[in-house]
Amino acid sequence: MGNDDERDLVRRGYDELSYRYRADDAEAGHYGPWLDELQGRLPASATVLDLGCGCGLPVARHLAKAGHHVTGIDISDVQIERARRLVPSGTFLCADATQLDLPSASFDAVVCLYALIHMPLADQPQLIKRIATWLRPGGWLLTTVGDNAWTGTEDNWLDGPAAMWWSHADAPTYRSWLQRAGLEITSEEFVPEGTSGHALFWAHRPPTAPFHP
C-alpha cells in the first residue's frame, strides 16, 4: 500500500465515522488534565496549533474558551466542517499535516494527540523537525505517539462501515526523533488503552539555547 492509499484510508475513515468517534457534546475525558496543564504553561492569548484537530473537541474548544488563538489542521473534510461549527472562534484548515509549510516561531504550543500515528512512518521524523521550527523559543509540544512499533489496518473500525490505518514506531524511537529535532523532553508517560497504549510526551523548544533546525 502506498502513502496516498494510506492517507485515503485515514481520510475516508474519519469522514465516515466522525460522529461515531466523537459526539458534538463529548466531554474532555482523559484529555482534560493534559489540557489544564498545557493552559498553565501558556501565556495569555497564546497561539496554538492543533495537528489532527478532528471535530475540534476537546482540544480546540478547551483552549479557545480559555482565550487562546487556535489553528486546527485535519485531513478529514467532515471533521473540519464540524470543528468550524463547534469552535467558531478557531481557524480550521483541511490539509495533510505532513505537507504543511508554516512560518517559523509562530506558535506558543503545538498539540498533536492520537494523530501522528495515522501518518506514514517515513514522514513522521521530518514533521517533528518542522514542528520544532514552528514553536517559539520556550514553546511546548504535547503529543501522544506509539509505545510499541506497529503498522496495520483495522476493518470495520469502531464497528462502523469503514477501515482505519495506523503506523507508529516505539517510544524510544520517538524520544530520539524529538531530541534530534532540538526539543527538550521534560516528561514521558505511558497512557494505557485496552491491552496496549500510547506514549505521552511533553517537550519544549529551549528558550535560550542556540537552535539549528
MDTraj code that builds the backbone (N, CA, C; nanometers):
import mdtraj as md
import numpy as np

residues = "MET GLY ASN ASP ASP GLU ARG ASP LEU VAL ARG ARG GLY TYR ASP GLU LEU SER TYR ARG TYR ARG ALA ASP ASP ALA GLU ALA GLY HIS TYR GLY PRO TRP LEU ASP GLU LEU GLN GLY ARG LEU PRO ALA SER ALA THR VAL LEU ASP LEU GLY CYS GLY CYS GLY LEU PRO VAL ALA ARG HIS LEU ALA LYS ALA GLY HIS HIS VAL THR GLY ILE ASP ILE SER ASP VAL GLN ILE GLU ARG ALA ARG ARG LEU VAL PRO SER GLY THR PHE LEU CYS ALA ASP ALA THR GLN LEU ASP LEU PRO SER ALA SER PHE ASP ALA VAL VAL CYS LEU TYR ALA LEU ILE HIS MET PRO LEU ALA ASP GLN PRO GLN LEU ILE LYS ARG ILE ALA THR TRP LEU ARG PRO GLY GLY TRP LEU LEU THR THR VAL GLY ASP ASN ALA TRP THR GLY THR GLU ASP ASN TRP LEU ASP GLY PRO ALA ALA MET TRP TRP SER HIS ALA ASP ALA PRO THR TYR ARG SER TRP LEU GLN ARG ALA GLY LEU GLU ILE THR SER GLU GLU PHE VAL PRO GLU GLY THR SER GLY HIS ALA LEU PHE TRP ALA HIS ARG PRO PRO THR ALA PRO PHE HIS PRO".split()
xyz = np.array([
    [0.0845, -0.1190, 0.0000],
    [0.0000, 0.0000, 0.0000],
    [0.0885, 0.1246, 0.0000],
    [0.0639, 0.2169, -0.0907],
    [0.1418, 0.3395, -0.0978],
    [0.0910, 0.4435, -0.0003],
    [0.1723, 0.5483, 0.0187],
    [0.1365, 0.6519, 0.1154],
    [0.0029, 0.7188, 0.0839],
    [-0.0248, 0.7406, -0.0468],
    [-0.1517, 0.8041, -0.0830],
    [-0.2696, 0.7165, -0.0447],
    [-0.2549, 0.5834, -0.0636],
    [-0.3612, 0.4910, -0.0247],
    [-0.3843, 0.4948, 0.1264],
    [-0.2736, 0.5027, 0.2028],
    [-0.2840, 0.5048, 0.3486],
    [-0.3537, 0.6331, 0.3951],
    [-0.3135, 0.7448, 0.3355],
    [-0.3781, 0.8716, 0.3711],
    [-0.5267, 0.8682, 0.3368],
    [-0.5614, 0.8085, 0.2239],
    [-0.7022, 0.7989, 0.1845],
    [-0.7815, 0.7135, 0.2832],
    [-0.7204, 0.6058, 0.3327],
    [-0.7880, 0.5225, 0.4323],
    [-0.8208, 0.6038, 0.5577],
    [-0.7234, 0.6824, 0.6028],
    [-0.7441, 0.7639, 0.7223],
    [-0.8506, 0.8699, 0.6962],
    [-0.8396, 0.9366, 0.5823],
    [-0.9362, 1.0424, 0.5477],
    [-1.0775, 0.9849, 0.5391],
    [-1.0927, 0.8761, 0.4658],
    [-1.2254, 0.8160, 0.4492],
    [-1.2796, 0.7640, 0.5819],
    [-1.1906, 0.7068, 0.6633],
    [-1.2339, 0.6532, 0.7916],
    [-1.2941, 0.7603, 0.8803],
    [-1.2258, 0.8753, 0.8894],
    [-1.2781, 0.9824, 0.9747],
    [-1.3965, 1.0543, 0.9107],
    [-1.3994, 1.0610, 0.7779],
    [-1.5187, 1.1163, 0.7121],
    [-1.6420, 1.0325, 0.7457],
    [-1.6253, 0.9013, 0.7386],
    [-1.7390, 0.8111, 0.7593],
    [-1.7789, 0.8005, 0.9069],
    [-1.6801, 0.8046, 0.9957],
    [-1.7055, 0.7686, 1.1353],
    [-1.6844, 0.8840, 1.2315],
    [-1.6866, 1.0053, 1.1800],
    [-1.6603, 1.1227, 1.2629],
    [-1.7486, 1.1256, 1.3873],
    [-1.8780, 1.1103, 1.3694],
    [-1.9700, 1.1196, 1.4833],
    [-1.9600, 0.9975, 1.5739],
    [-1.9248, 0.8837, 1.5172],
    [-1.9078, 0.7641, 1.5991],
    [-1.7819, 0.7775, 1.6855],
    [-1.6812, 0.8466, 1.6322],
    [-1.5561, 0.8656, 1.7051],
    [-1.5738, 0.9646, 1.8200],
    [-1.6435, 1.0776, 1.7918],
    [-1.6641, 1.1769, 1.8977],
    [-1.7908, 1.2566, 1.8693],
    [-1.8809, 1.2608, 1.9679],
    [-2.0081, 1.3315, 1.9522],
    [-1.9901, 1.4815, 1.9723],
    [-2.0897, 1.5577, 1.9284],
    [-2.0853, 1.7033, 1.9432],
    [-2.0760, 1.7476, 2.0893],
    [-2.1313, 1.6681, 2.1795],
    [-2.1339, 1.7062, 2.3201],
    [-2.0316, 1.6286, 2.4035],
    [-1.9270, 1.5761, 2.3382],
    [-1.8271, 1.4955, 2.4080],
    [-1.7528, 1.5785, 2.5126],
    [-1.7267, 1.5173, 2.6256],
    [-1.6500, 1.5822, 2.7318],
    [-1.5002, 1.5637, 2.7055],
    [-1.4198, 1.6326, 2.7844],
    [-1.2741, 1.6274, 2.7643],
    [-1.2154, 1.4917, 2.8010],
    [-1.2789, 1.4205, 2.8938],
    [-1.2299, 1.2888, 2.9317],
    [-1.0859, 1.2939, 2.9812],
    [-1.0063, 1.1949, 2.9384],
    [-0.8686, 1.1887, 2.9879],
    [-0.7795, 1.2968, 2.9281],
    [-0.8305, 1.3686, 2.8264],
    [-0.7561, 1.4836, 2.7748],
    [-0.7558, 1.5994, 2.8754],
    [-0.8563, 1.6068, 2.9618],
    [-0.8760, 1.7212, 3.0484],
    [-0.7533, 1.7626, 3.1285],
    [-0.6930, 1.6711, 3.2054],
    [-0.5744, 1.7093, 3.2829],
    [-0.4586, 1.7573, 3.1957],
    [-0.4425, 1.6970, 3.0778],
    [-0.3345, 1.7412, 2.9882],
    [-0.3590, 1.8847, 2.9431],
    [-0.4838, 1.9144, 2.9075],
    [-0.5146, 2.0480, 2.8583],
    [-0.5069, 2.1516, 2.9697],
    [-0.5456, 2.1133, 3.0905],
    [-0.5317, 2.2048, 3.2034],
    [-0.3840, 2.2343, 3.2292],
    [-0.3021, 2.1304, 3.2206],
    [-0.1582, 2.1507, 3.2413],
    [-0.0987, 2.2382, 3.1314],
    [-0.1411, 2.2149, 3.0075],
    [-0.0921, 2.2976, 2.8975],
    [-0.1314, 2.4430, 2.9188],
    [-0.2554, 2.4644, 2.9574],
    [-0.3022, 2.6008, 2.9781],
    [-0.2176, 2.6718, 3.0834],
    [-0.1745, 2.5980, 3.1848],
    [-0.0903, 2.6560, 3.2880],
    [0.0482, 2.6941, 3.2388],
    [0.0883, 2.6385, 3.1247],
    [0.2210, 2.6679, 3.0695],
    [0.2171, 2.7757, 2.9611],
    [0.0971, 2.8181, 2.9223],
    [0.0834, 2.9114, 2.8107],
    [0.0703, 3.0553, 2.8584],
    [0.1202, 3.1497, 2.7795],
    [0.0911, 3.2904, 2.8093],
    [-0.0540, 3.3218, 2.7762],
    [-0.1021, 3.4367, 2.8211],
    [-0.2380, 3.4782, 2.7863],
    [-0.2488, 3.4985, 2.6367],
    [-0.3645, 3.4637, 2.5804],
    [-0.3912, 3.4801, 2.4362],
    [-0.2825, 3.4149, 2.3506],
    [-0.2451, 3.2935, 2.3880],
    [-0.1403, 3.2210, 2.3157],
    [-0.1907, 3.1754, 2.1791],
    [-0.0964, 3.1481, 2.0907],
    [-0.1287, 3.0876, 1.9616],
    [-0.0928, 2.9399, 1.9683],
    [-0.1903, 2.8548, 1.9340],
    [-0.1733, 2.7104, 1.9466],
    [-0.2113, 2.6435, 1.8151],
    [-0.1301, 2.5476, 1.7721],
    [-0.1584, 2.4660, 1.6542],
    [-0.2039, 2.3290, 1.7005],
    [-0.3223, 2.2882, 1.6568],
    [-0.3789, 2.1571, 1.6907],
    [-0.3713, 2.0702, 1.5656],
    [-0.2704, 1.9843, 1.5612],
    [-0.2490, 1.8969, 1.4455],
    [-0.3311, 1.7693, 1.4625],
    [-0.4180, 1.7414, 1.3651],
    [-0.5108, 1.6311, 1.3796],
    [-0.6222, 1.6713, 1.4744],
    [-0.6796, 1.7892, 1.4489],
    [-0.7754, 1.8511, 1.5423],
    [-0.9087, 1.7795, 1.5476],
    [-0.9379, 1.6929, 1.4488],
    [-1.0669, 1.6268, 1.4471],
    [-1.1803, 1.7269, 1.4388],
    [-1.2851, 1.7045, 1.5163],
    [-1.4031, 1.7913, 1.5136],
    [-1.3876, 1.9130, 1.6045],
    [-1.2665, 1.9353, 1.6558],
    [-1.2418, 2.0486, 1.7433],
    [-1.2594, 2.0197, 1.8904],
    [-1.3072, 1.8994, 1.9232],
    [-1.3270, 1.8572, 2.0613],
    [-1.2279, 1.7470, 2.0970],
    [-1.1682, 1.7561, 2.2149],
    [-1.1866, 1.8630, 2.3128],
    [-1.0809, 1.9734, 2.3058],
    [-0.9732, 1.9524, 2.2282],
    [-0.8558, 2.0397, 2.2394],
    [-0.8867, 2.1839, 2.1996],
    [-0.9318, 2.2043, 2.0759],
    [-0.9528, 2.3401, 2.0261],
    [-1.0581, 2.4131, 2.1098],
    [-1.1680, 2.3444, 2.1435],
    [-1.2732, 2.4088, 2.2221],
    [-1.2216, 2.4513, 2.3591],
    [-1.1477, 2.3636, 2.4245],
    [-1.0953, 2.3918, 2.5578],
    [-1.0038, 2.5141, 2.5551],
    [-0.9133, 2.5176, 2.4582],
    [-0.8156, 2.6266, 2.4532],
    [-0.8794, 2.7567, 2.4049],
    [-0.9734, 2.7464, 2.3104],
    [-1.0413, 2.8672, 2.2625],
    [-1.1236, 2.9308, 2.3738],
    [-1.1901, 2.8484, 2.4551],
    [-1.2690, 2.9020, 2.5665],
    [-1.1810, 2.9740, 2.6676],
    [-1.0532, 2.9338, 2.6731],
    [-0.9590, 2.9979, 2.7660],
    [-0.8973, 3.1241, 2.7063],
    [-0.9412, 3.1629, 2.5857],
    [-0.8947, 3.2864, 2.5253],
    [-0.7739, 3.2741, 2.4357],
    [-0.7374, 3.1499, 2.4003],
    [-0.6215, 3.1301, 2.3129],
    [-0.6647, 3.1267, 2.1660],
    [-0.5719, 3.1534, 2.0783],
    [-0.5972, 3.1564, 1.9342],
    [-0.5544, 3.0219, 1.8754],
    [-0.6518, 2.9422, 1.8334],
    [-0.6259, 2.8050, 1.7922],
    [-0.6398, 2.7901, 1.6407],
    [-0.5397, 2.7278, 1.5811],
    [-0.5463, 2.6857, 1.4411],
    [-0.5482, 2.5336, 1.4389],
    [-0.6499, 2.4756, 1.3763],
    [-0.6627, 2.3308, 1.3700],
    [-0.6432, 2.2792, 1.2288],
    [-0.5732, 2.1685, 1.2170],
    [-0.5463, 2.1046, 1.0887],
    [-0.5953, 1.9610, 1.0952],
    [-0.6698, 1.9178, 0.9949],
    [-0.7117, 1.7781, 0.9882],
    [-0.7272, 1.7379, 0.8423],
    [-0.7095, 1.6096, 0.8142],
    [-0.7148, 1.5601, 0.6773],
    [-0.8579, 1.5305, 0.6327],
    [-0.9512, 1.5292, 0.7292],
    [-1.0907, 1.4936, 0.7009],
    [-1.1772, 1.6173, 0.6825],
    [-1.2427, 1.6285, 0.5682],
    [-1.3353, 1.7398, 0.5427],
    [-1.4485, 1.7425, 0.6442],
    [-1.5022, 1.6253, 0.6772],
    [-1.6141, 1.6191, 0.7711],
    [-1.5712, 1.6705, 0.9085],
    [-1.4543, 1.6285, 0.9528],
    [-1.4051, 1.6739, 1.0826],
    [-1.3854, 1.8258, 1.0846],
    [-1.3289, 1.8799, 0.9772],
    [-1.3043, 2.0238, 0.9710],
    [-1.4358, 2.1017, 0.9673],
    [-1.5337, 2.0540, 0.8922],
    [-1.6645, 2.1210, 0.8895],
    [-1.7266, 2.1235, 1.0288],
    [-1.7160, 2.0147, 1.1016],
    [-1.7696, 2.0103, 1.2376],
    [-1.6922, 2.1040, 1.3295],
    [-1.5590, 2.1066, 1.3163],
    [-1.4771, 2.1935, 1.4015],
    [-1.5142, 2.3396, 1.3808],
    [-1.5374, 2.3796, 1.2560],
    [-1.5752, 2.5188, 1.2305],
    [-1.7083, 2.5532, 1.2951],
    [-1.7972, 2.4559, 1.3030],
    [-1.9274, 2.4785, 1.3650],
    [-1.9184, 2.4759, 1.5171],
    [-1.8402, 2.3826, 1.5709],
    [-1.8357, 2.3627, 1.7151],
    [-1.7428, 2.4607, 1.7867],
    [-1.6414, 2.5108, 1.7138],
    [-1.5457, 2.6049, 1.7739],
    [-1.5349, 2.7249, 1.6792],
    [-1.6376, 2.8099, 1.6740],
    [-1.6412, 2.9165, 1.5737],
    [-1.5286, 3.0188, 1.5856],
    [-1.4662, 3.0306, 1.7013],
    [-1.3568, 3.1278, 1.7148],
    [-1.2231, 3.0743, 1.6649],
    [-1.2169, 2.9446, 1.6337],
    [-1.0928, 2.8864, 1.5844],
    [-1.0781, 2.9015, 1.4341],
    [-0.9586, 2.8723, 1.3854],
    [-0.9297, 2.8701, 1.2419],
    [-0.8979, 2.7260, 1.2040],
    [-0.9722, 2.6697, 1.1090],
    [-0.9574, 2.5281, 1.0771],
    [-0.9330, 2.5085, 0.9280],
    [-0.8332, 2.4267, 0.8970],
    [-0.7930, 2.4029, 0.7588],
    [-0.7873, 2.2533, 0.7323],
    [-0.8450, 2.2114, 0.6208],
    [-0.8357, 2.0722, 0.5795],
    [-0.7063, 2.0552, 0.5007],
    [-0.6124, 1.9807, 0.5568],
    [-0.4814, 1.9660, 0.4939],
    [-0.4122, 1.8417, 0.5492],
    [-0.3127, 1.7949, 0.4754],
    [-0.2257, 1.6863, 0.5185],
    [-0.1144, 1.7487, 0.6021],
    [-0.1067, 1.7137, 0.7293],
    [-0.0097, 1.7759, 0.8198],
    [0.1336, 1.7585, 0.7716],
    [0.1612, 1.6492, 0.7018],
    [0.2991, 1.6251, 0.6572],
    [0.3390, 1.7156, 0.5419],
    [0.2416, 1.7870, 0.4833],
    [0.2697, 1.8766, 0.3715],
    [0.2624, 2.0238, 0.4115],
    [0.2438, 2.0512, 0.5386],
    [0.2267, 2.1892, 0.5840],
    [0.3562, 2.2694, 0.5708],
    [0.3399, 2.3952, 0.5340],
    [0.4512, 2.4898, 0.5301],
    [0.4083, 2.6126, 0.6088],
    [0.4549, 2.6238, 0.7323],
    [0.4113, 2.7303, 0.8217],
    [0.5304, 2.8168, 0.8628],
    [0.5058, 2.9406, 0.9000],
    [0.6161, 3.0289, 0.9402],
    [0.6868, 2.9774, 1.0651],
    [0.8155, 2.9988, 1.0730],
    [0.8905, 2.9574, 1.1909],
    [0.8552, 3.0451, 1.3101],
    [0.8695, 2.9865, 1.4283],
    [0.8481, 3.0578, 1.5552],
    [0.7130, 3.1295, 1.5594],
    [0.6073, 3.0608, 1.5163],
    [0.4755, 3.1238, 1.5069],
    [0.3740, 3.0701, 1.6081],
    [0.4122, 2.9698, 1.6898],
    [0.3175, 2.9121, 1.7853],
    [0.3802, 2.8994, 1.9238],
    [0.2975, 2.9255, 2.0235],
    [0.3400, 2.9045, 2.1617],
    [0.3308, 2.7571, 2.2001],
    [0.2475, 2.6822, 2.1293],
    [0.2358, 2.5391, 2.1558],
    [0.1825, 2.4683, 2.0326],
    [0.2214, 2.3423, 2.0188],
    [0.1651, 2.2521, 1.9188],
    [0.1114, 2.1304, 1.9932],
    [-0.0137, 2.0962, 1.9660],
    [-0.0770, 1.9790, 2.0247],
    [-0.1015, 1.8791, 1.9126],
    [-0.0594, 1.7545, 1.9342],
    [-0.0785, 1.6502, 1.8323],
    [-0.1123, 1.5204, 1.9052],
    [-0.2419, 1.5014, 1.9341],
    [-0.2872, 1.3880, 2.0131],
    [-0.3535, 1.2827, 1.9254],
    [-0.2983, 1.1611, 1.9298],
    [-0.3519, 1.0469, 1.8551],
    [-0.3627, 1.0771, 1.7056],
    [-0.2706, 1.1554, 1.6520],
    [-0.2750, 1.1944, 1.5108],
    [-0.1486, 1.1552, 1.4361],
    [-0.0325, 1.1757, 1.4978],
    [0.0933, 1.1410, 1.4306],
    [0.0929, 0.9942, 1.3890],
    [0.0281, 0.9108, 1.4684],
    [0.0267, 0.7663, 1.4442],
    [-0.0605, 0.7267, 1.3245],
    [-0.1324, 0.8235, 1.2650],
    [-0.2081, 0.7973, 1.1427],
    [-0.1326, 0.8435, 1.0177],
    [-0.0091, 0.8870, 1.0346],
    [0.0678, 0.9386, 0.9217],
    [0.1760, 0.8383, 0.8829],
    [0.2149, 0.8362, 0.7530],
    [0.3195, 0.7424, 0.7114],
    [0.4448, 0.7567, 0.7969],
    [0.4978, 0.6446, 0.8411],
    [0.6095, 0.6455, 0.9355],
    [0.7300, 0.7227, 0.8812],
    [0.7555, 0.7092, 0.7524],
    [0.8717, 0.7770, 0.6942],
    [0.8602, 0.9283, 0.7003],
    [0.7369, 0.9806, 0.7088],
    [0.7151, 1.1253, 0.7135],
    [0.7222, 1.1822, 0.8554],
    [0.7132, 1.0966, 0.9548],
    [0.6979, 1.1458, 1.0919],
    [0.8208, 1.2189, 1.1466],
    [0.9452, 1.1678, 1.1288],
    [1.0581, 1.2430, 1.1849],
    [1.0743, 1.3815, 1.1238],
    [1.0481, 1.3945, 0.9951],
    [1.0602, 1.5251, 0.9311],
    [0.9520, 1.6193, 0.9814],
    [0.8314, 1.5687, 1.0049],
    [0.7252, 1.6529, 1.0592],
    [0.7627, 1.7012, 1.1993],
    [0.8189, 1.6140, 1.2802],
    [0.8620, 1.6546, 1.4141],
    [0.9663, 1.7656, 1.4046],
    [1.0568, 1.7562, 1.3093],
    [1.1562, 1.8630, 1.2902],
    [1.0882, 1.9942, 1.2531],
    [0.9865, 1.9876, 1.1678],
    [0.9165, 2.1099, 1.1282],
    [0.8375, 2.1673, 1.2462],
    [0.7756, 2.0800, 1.3253],
    [0.7041, 2.1262, 1.4441],
    [0.7989, 2.2060, 1.5341],
    [0.9204, 2.1567, 1.5511],
    [1.0178, 2.2264, 1.6352],
    [1.0450, 2.3670, 1.5832],
    [1.0482, 2.3827, 1.4516],
    [1.0742, 2.5162, 1.3961],
    [0.9524, 2.6068, 1.4101],
    [0.8311, 2.5491, 1.4117],
    [0.7094, 2.6306, 1.4237],
    [0.6921, 2.6865, 1.5639],
    [0.7571, 2.6248, 1.6623],
    [0.7450, 2.6696, 1.8007],
    [0.8312, 2.7927, 1.8259],
    [0.7769, 2.8841, 1.9041],
    [0.8573, 2.9953, 1.9535],
    [0.9557, 2.9427, 2.0583],
    [1.0664, 3.0117, 2.0825],
    [1.1553, 2.9706, 2.1922],
    [1.0772, 2.9581, 2.3226],
    [1.0917, 2.8447, 2.3877],
    [1.0153, 2.8158, 2.5086],
    [0.8811, 2.7515, 2.4829],
    [0.8415, 2.7398, 2.3548],
    [0.7122, 2.6822, 2.3203],
    [0.7059, 2.5326, 2.3457],
    [0.5830, 2.4833, 2.3647],
    [0.5609, 2.3444, 2.4076],
    [0.5012, 2.2579, 2.2964],
    [0.5443, 2.1316, 2.2941],
    [0.4792, 2.0268, 2.2153],
    [0.4199, 1.9259, 2.3119],
    [0.2906, 1.9011, 2.2973],
    [0.2201, 1.7959, 2.3709],
    [0.1747, 1.6944, 2.2675],
    [0.2242, 1.5710, 2.2776],
    [0.1908, 1.4728, 2.1741],
    [0.1779, 1.3323, 2.2320],
    [0.0879, 1.2539, 2.1739],
    [0.0807, 1.1109, 2.2015],
    [0.1288, 1.0373, 2.0772],
    [0.2112, 0.9357, 2.1000],
    [0.2706, 0.8584, 1.9908],
    [0.2634, 0.7107, 2.0269],
    [0.3227, 0.6281, 1.9438],
    [0.3215, 0.4855, 1.9718],
    [0.4101, 0.4502, 2.0902],
    [0.3702, 0.3490, 2.1657],
    [0.4568, 0.2948, 2.2706],
    [0.5362, 0.1772, 2.2163],
    [0.4708, 0.0950, 2.1369],
    [0.5367, -0.0148, 2.0652],
    [0.5201, 0.0063, 1.9161],
    [0.6158, -0.0417, 1.8386],
    [0.6110, -0.0254, 1.6932],
    [0.5025, -0.1148, 1.6332],
    [0.4224, -0.0567, 1.5443],
    [0.3175, -0.1345, 1.4773],
    [0.2645, -0.0565, 1.3580],
    [0.2363, -0.1275, 1.2513],
    [0.1685, -0.0714, 1.1352],
    [0.0598, -0.1686, 1.0931],
    [-0.0605, -0.1173, 1.0717],
    [-0.1663, -0.2087, 1.0304],
    [-0.2988, -0.1387, 1.0081],
    [-0.3941, -0.2174, 0.9609],
    [-0.5275, -0.1685, 0.9275],
    [-0.6314, -0.2468, 1.0060],
    [-0.7358, -0.1789, 1.0495],
    [-0.8487, -0.2454, 1.1148],
    [-0.9737, -0.2229, 1.0314],
    [-1.0315, -0.3306, 0.9813],
    [-1.1569, -0.3206, 0.9078],
    [-1.2719, -0.2964, 1.0055],
    [-1.3778, -0.2320, 0.9555],
    [-1.4960, -0.2056, 1.0390],
    [-1.4569, -0.1409, 1.1718],
    [-1.3741, -0.0384, 1.1601],
    [-1.3269, 0.0356, 1.2779],
    [-1.4459, 0.0920, 1.3555],
    [-1.4401, 0.0834, 1.4872],
    [-1.5472, 0.1299, 1.5763],
    [-1.6817, 0.0648, 1.5412],
    [-1.6744, -0.0573, 1.4862],
    [-1.7937, -0.1308, 1.4439],
    [-1.8729, -0.0559, 1.3370],
    [-1.8027, 0.0248, 1.2587],
    [-1.8664, 0.1026, 1.1528],
    [-1.8340, 0.0497, 1.0142],
    [-1.8710, 0.1255, 0.9109],
    [-1.8588, 0.0782, 0.7733],
    [-1.7240, 0.1081, 0.7066],
    [-1.6270, 0.1595, 0.7822],
    [-1.5004, 0.1997, 0.7211],
    [-1.3829, 0.1386, 0.7969],
    [-1.2688, 0.1345, 0.7291],
    [-1.1451, 0.0852, 0.7892],
    [-1.0629, 0.2030, 0.8426],
    [-0.9628, 0.1710, 0.9251],
    [-0.8686, 0.2716, 0.9728],
    [-0.7278, 0.2130, 0.9685],
    [-0.6312, 0.3038, 0.9538],
    [-0.4911, 0.2639, 0.9381],
    [-0.4029, 0.3415, 1.0353],
    [-0.3036, 0.2722, 1.0901],
    [-0.2074, 0.3331, 1.1825],
    [-0.0662, 0.2908, 1.1441],
    [0.0297, 0.3737, 1.1811],
    [0.1706, 0.3367, 1.1667],
    [0.2514, 0.4140, 1.2699],
    [0.3181, 0.3417, 1.3580],
    [0.3976, 0.4120, 1.4586],
    [0.5205, 0.3319, 1.4996],
    [0.6203, 0.4066, 1.5405],
    [0.7411, 0.3487, 1.5963],
    [0.7203, 0.3232, 1.7454],
    [0.8275, 0.2867, 1.8162],
    [0.8168, 0.2688, 1.9607],
    [0.8603, 0.3956, 2.0327],
    [0.8345, 0.4001, 2.1624],
    [0.8606, 0.5208, 2.2399],
    [1.0077, 0.5645, 2.2347],
    [1.1067, 0.4737, 2.2476],
    [1.2457, 0.5193, 2.2391],
    [1.2789, 0.5859, 2.1054],
    [1.2181, 0.5377, 1.9967],
    [1.2423, 0.5989, 1.8659],
    [1.1862, 0.7404, 1.8625],
    [1.0638, 0.7587, 1.9127],
    [1.0075, 0.8935, 1.9180],
    [1.0908, 0.9839, 2.0083],
    [1.1410, 0.9294, 2.1169],
    [1.2262, 1.0083, 2.2059],
    [1.3475, 1.0616, 2.1290],
    [1.4093, 0.9746, 2.0493],
    [1.5272, 1.0174, 1.9732],
    [1.4901, 1.1182, 1.8645],
    [1.3745, 1.1003, 1.8006],
    [1.3319, 1.1956, 1.6969],
    [1.3074, 1.3338, 1.7566],
    [1.2457, 1.3385, 1.8740],
    [1.2206, 1.4662, 1.9398],
    [1.3520, 1.5356, 1.9762],
    [1.4444, 1.4590, 2.0281],
    [1.5725, 1.5171, 2.0679],
    [1.6531, 1.5634, 1.9466],
    [1.6513, 1.4862, 1.8403],
    [1.7235, 1.5259, 1.7192],
    [1.6631, 1.6514, 1.6566],
    [1.5356, 1.6751, 1.6814],
    [1.4706, 1.7965, 1.6303],
    [1.5083, 1.9201, 1.7121],
    [1.5827, 1.9001, 1.8205],
    [1.6236, 2.0120, 1.9039],
    [1.5296, 2.0413, 2.0185],
    [1.4356, 1.9488, 2.0442],
    [1.3402, 1.9679, 2.1522],
    [1.3905, 1.9024, 2.2809],
    [1.3579, 1.9631, 2.3921],
    [1.3956, 1.9112, 2.5228],
    [1.2749, 1.8422, 2.5846],
    [1.2855, 1.7124, 2.6081],
    [1.1759, 1.6350, 2.6664],
    [1.1755, 1.6578, 2.8176],
    [1.0605, 1.6995, 2.8694],
    [1.0502, 1.7230, 3.0137],
    [0.9763, 1.6105, 3.0847],
    [0.8929, 1.5358, 3.0129],
    [0.8282, 1.4200, 3.0748],
    [0.7774, 1.3249, 2.9681],
    [0.7663, 1.2007, 3.0088],
    [0.7144, 1.0940, 2.9214],
    [0.6367, 0.9976, 3.0097],
    [0.5169, 0.9601, 2.9652],
    [0.4388, 0.8654, 3.0425],
    [0.3637, 0.7698, 2.9516],
    [0.3290, 0.6560, 3.0055],
    [0.2515, 0.5560, 2.9319],
    [0.1038, 0.5806, 2.9573],
    [0.0259, 0.5852, 2.8482],
    [-0.1185, 0.6049, 2.8573],
    [-0.1856, 0.4750, 2.8123],
    [-0.2392, 0.3959, 2.9039],
    [-0.2960, 0.2665, 2.8652],
    [-0.4228, 0.2806, 2.7823],
    [-0.4408, 0.1880, 2.6914],
    [-0.5647, 0.1791, 2.6131],
    [-0.5863, 0.0330, 2.5777],
    [-0.6903, -0.0255, 2.6327],
    [-0.7155, -0.1670, 2.6087],
    [-0.5995, -0.2513, 2.6578],
    [-0.5483, -0.3372, 2.5704],
    [-0.4366, -0.4242, 2.6070],
    [-0.3012, -0.3621, 2.5734],
    [-0.3013, -0.2399, 2.5193],
    [-0.1742, -0.1745, 2.4854],
    [-0.1814, -0.0298, 2.5341],
    [-0.1329, 0.0636, 2.4541],
    [-0.1393, 0.2029, 2.4940],
    [-0.0488, 0.2904, 2.4110],
    [-0.0313, 0.4131, 2.4556],
    [0.0475, 0.5130, 2.3837],
    [0.1474, 0.5773, 2.4784],
    [0.2422, 0.6487, 2.4197],
    [0.3368, 0.7279, 2.4975],
    [0.2987, 0.8749, 2.4848],
    [0.2923, 0.9445, 2.5974],
    [0.2625, 1.0877, 2.6016],
    [0.3917, 1.1622, 2.6316],
    [0.4258, 1.2563, 2.5444],
    [0.5466, 1.3359, 2.5635],
    [0.5121, 1.4830, 2.5824],
    [0.5803, 1.5464, 2.6776],
    [0.5875, 1.6913, 2.6882],
    [0.7293, 1.7302, 2.6470],
    [0.7406, 1.8175, 2.5491],
    [0.8728, 1.8626, 2.5048],
    [0.8638, 2.0104, 2.4707],
    [0.9750, 2.0820, 2.4854],
    [0.9702, 2.2232, 2.4509],
    [1.0957, 2.2654, 2.3754],
    [1.0799, 2.3714, 2.3001],
    [1.1935, 2.4316, 2.2325],
    [1.2703, 2.5123, 2.3367],
    [1.3983, 2.4843, 2.3568],
    [1.4735, 2.5573, 2.4598],
    [1.4611, 2.7081, 2.4414],
    [1.4363, 2.7806, 2.5493],
    [1.4106, 2.9237, 2.5377],
    [1.5316, 3.0079, 2.4994],
    [1.6521, 2.9630, 2.5357],
    [1.7700, 3.0466, 2.5101],
    [1.8798, 2.9766, 2.4330],
    [1.8791, 2.8429, 2.4317],
    [1.9885, 2.7709, 2.3672],
    [1.9855, 2.7930, 2.2158],
    [2.1026, 2.7906, 2.1519],
    [2.1058, 2.8020, 2.0054],
    [2.0215, 2.6926, 1.9420],
    [1.9509, 2.7263, 1.8377],
    [1.8567, 2.6326, 1.7742],
    [1.8934, 2.6168, 1.6275],
    [1.9108, 2.4930, 1.5865],
    [1.9522, 2.4656, 1.4477],
    [1.8559, 2.3649, 1.3873],
    [1.7498, 2.4119, 1.3209],
    [1.6507, 2.3205, 1.2635],
    [1.7104, 2.2345, 1.1550],
])
top = md.Topology()
chain = top.add_chain()
for i, resn in enumerate(residues, 1):
    res = top.add_residue(resn, chain, resSeq=i)
    for name in ("N", "CA", "C"):
        top.add_atom(name, md.element.get_by_symbol(name[0]), res)
traj = md.Trajectory(xyz[None], top)
